[in-house]
Amino acid sequence: MESTFLDRLSVLSHPQRMAIFRLLVRRCPDAVPAGEIARVLGLKASTASVYLSALNQSGLIRQSRRGTSVLYQMNLDAAQSVVSDLFLDCCRGRPDLCPPSFPDTIARSQTMPDKTFNVLFICTGNSARSVFAEAILRHEASDRFTAYSAGTQPRSELNPNAIEMLESRGIDTSALRAKTITEFQGPDAPPLDFVFTVCDLAANEDCPAWTGQPISAHWGLPDPVKAQGTEAEKRLAFQQTYGAMRNRIKAFAALPFSTLDRASLQKHIDDIGRTSETL
């Protein structure tokens, strides 16, 4: 076990291998194509392949195939083992050395408090997908959730097709506006309980950790703004994204929060993100 632990630390000591691992952590539980990993991190395909092979051989990530594409995802068990060996074994579980609330027994036993939860949805432009999520959650369960949305590179205006889609479903859009994630990172920002990325580009970005350790997940959906074709085909893309997001929001709002510990809740939320785009 000691050899495996040191081997994995050695693999992660290389900055580019660590960058790949951190990217797959941000995209967890997605399996990401090798080409996308290389493109996001600005690596040559051959260089990325070498780094991915080292991470895969160490067991820190897993490799799979979808057609001709080679996909990679983080190995949660291996990652947990590295952190556990580093802090619980090396430090013997000392509370003055271990990160706050790190021990697995504490993290798994924590349940969500009985309160109104603050939920932030993030995409790149904050013009369609994250706006759908904010508006739908507010419409479906404003008594239990305060919904927000923001963009890493927000557009100046919301997409008119997204607004039209929401209003056609009887959802109030008067409070919606394009926002940047910096509004939610300062000292006056609302404390967040959940943070969801709803586009791959936003999930790929290496953003600072959120204060308060909110539960986070990736619910990536295709960008309807980029749909090509006739007006009818473009409208269909918005309908499909809206429908997929509504299904996920309804499943999220229906979770029995008071009976789930954080680990179980995380699994349920990840499972919701794996559902098909339209049901």
C-alpha positions, 0 to 999 in steps of 0.5 A: 500500500505504501508503494502505491501511495508514493507512486500516486504522489509521484505521478501527481507531482508533475504539474501537467499530470496534476492539471489533467487530474484536476480537470477530471475532478472538475468534470466528475463523474463525466468521462472526457475524451482525450482530445478535449482534455488536450485542447482544454489544457493546450497540450499536444495530443502525443504529450497528453497521451503520455500523461494520461497513460501515467495517470491511468497506470497509477489507478488515479483515473480510468480509461474507457472507449465510446466508438473510436473515442478514448475517454477518461474519468477520475477514479474516486476510490483512488483519489480518496485513498490518496487523501486518506493515506496522506492525512489519516495515516501520516497524521494519525487523524490528528484534528490539528493537522487534518483538514476541517471536517475531512474524516470520512465518518464525519463527512458521511454522517452530516445531513443537510440542515432544515433551511432554504438552500442557496443554489447557483447554476453556472455556464459560460455565457449565462444566457440560456442553460443556467438561466433556464435552471435558475428560473425553473427552480425558482418557479418549481420550489421557491419555498425551499430554494433560492436560485441564482445563475452566473457566467464565467464570461457572461454575455451582456444580455440574456438570449431572447429565445431562452426568455421566450421559451420560459415565458411560453411556459408561464415562468416569470423572467422579470428578475433574470439578468446576466451575471458574473460568478464574481458576484458570488465570490466576495464577502457580501455574496450569499452562502451557497449550499449547491453549485452546478455547472451546466456547460462543459466549458464552465466545468473545465475552467480552474476556478477558486474553491467556493467558500463553505464547501457547497455540494457541487456537480456537473450537469452538462447540456448542449448549448442551444444558442449554437444550434444551426438550421431553420428557425424551427430547428433552433427552437427545437434545440431550446425546447430540448434543453429546457425539457432536460433541465426541467427534468433535472430540476424536478428530480433535484427538488424532489430529493429527501434532503432531510434523510440523506447524508452528504455522501448519499446526496452527492451520489443522487445529484451525480446520478441526476446529471447522468440522465439522458438529455431529454426524457 
